[in-house]
Amino acid sequence: MAIGIVTYGVYIPRYRIKVSEIAKVWNADAESIAGGLRVQEKSVPDIDEDTVTIAVESARNAIDRGDIDPSRIGAIYTGSESHPYAVKPTGTIVADAIGASPRLTVADFEFACKAGTAGIQTCMGLVESGRIDLGLAIGADVAQGAPGDALEYTAAAGGAAYVIGRDSLIADIEGTFSFTTDTPDFWRREGMPYPRHGGRFTGEPAYFKHITSAARGLMEELNTTPADYDYAVFHQPNGKFPRRVAASLGFTPEQIEPGIMVTTLGNTYSASCMIGLAAILDVATAGDRIFMTSFGSGAGSDAFSLKVTDHLDDIRDGAPSVSDLLNEKKYIDYATYAKHKGKIRL
């Protein structure tokens, strides 16, 4: 029996800051930075928003869109690298907020920017085994970047939630393939407020190697090629990397542009390619095939092949689209941004 996506939901905070505003504070060349990163602005959490609130809103939107009974959910996995508690699960708060039954398994995942897709794979296994009816996988982050660091121009906030099951699917998951190595391109030690990264090392031996290896591995397993897909989406740390990796794999700009959200959203880390997938589902039609590959520093990638069903049309308008959420925005200056992000410490 097919396993796939039953419903999905996204949440993006309404506050935005332009790359030019950040560059002005650090006396940097805004045009060069925005053009090099291919990012113009990014989302910023409100002062009372964190990974938990974003995960809850994403999950509520998924439940509303699919009109599902939360008591059917037998597992919740929340992937993030910005869980607010070192010891206290995000997932239990989500479960209570959406009205899920206590008879469920909950765990928080952390694998840099691919923890959310790891949750999808875990839900797939539990559903396929018959252990649960529905599983909820969430990718949510309020990404951190040290003041003046290159990450500050892209580290954003947002979340995406996917309910995985067997029945009333909006997209069949035809297959998944993972590729993982010990590649320390990006890290944050316990108690440290900001992550560190290996600069150019994050590209070739990390991002590109893992995404291409996972993507090619899955296409070999399924005997498919890029030409067999209508859309493709890849992890988006900036606007350059997903376009470059797509071209290297043989995907066209027409296949990937509908899922490129980073230009006006920024890098939402665990939610990055999951929000991109949601944007594609917002416009896809029955029979379309979608290829998705995440990436998480440390390092690993999860690739997925999906086929859209005609049930998508029945539920699509049940919650805000990615476009709706991106268009609802309010710009702030750097001082307000610093306050919202807790960069001002007493």
Secondary structure, DSSP 8 states (H G I E B T S, - for coil): ---EEEEEEEE--SEEEEHHHHHHHTT--HHHHHHHHT--EEEE--TT--HHHHHHHHHHHHHHHHT--GGGEEEEEEE-S--S-SSS-HHHHHHHHHT--SSSEEEEE-SGGGHHHHHHHHHHHHHHHTS-SEEEEEEEEE----TTSGGGGTB-EEEEEEEEESSS-SEEEEEEEEEE----SEE--TT-SS-EE-GGGGIIIIIIHHHHHHHHHHHHHHT--GGG-SEEEE--SSSSHHHHHHHHHT--HHHHGGG--HHHH-B-GGGHHHHHHHHHHTT--TT-EEEEE--BTTTEEEEEEEEE-TTHHHHGGGS--HHHHHHS-EE--HHHHHHHTT-S--
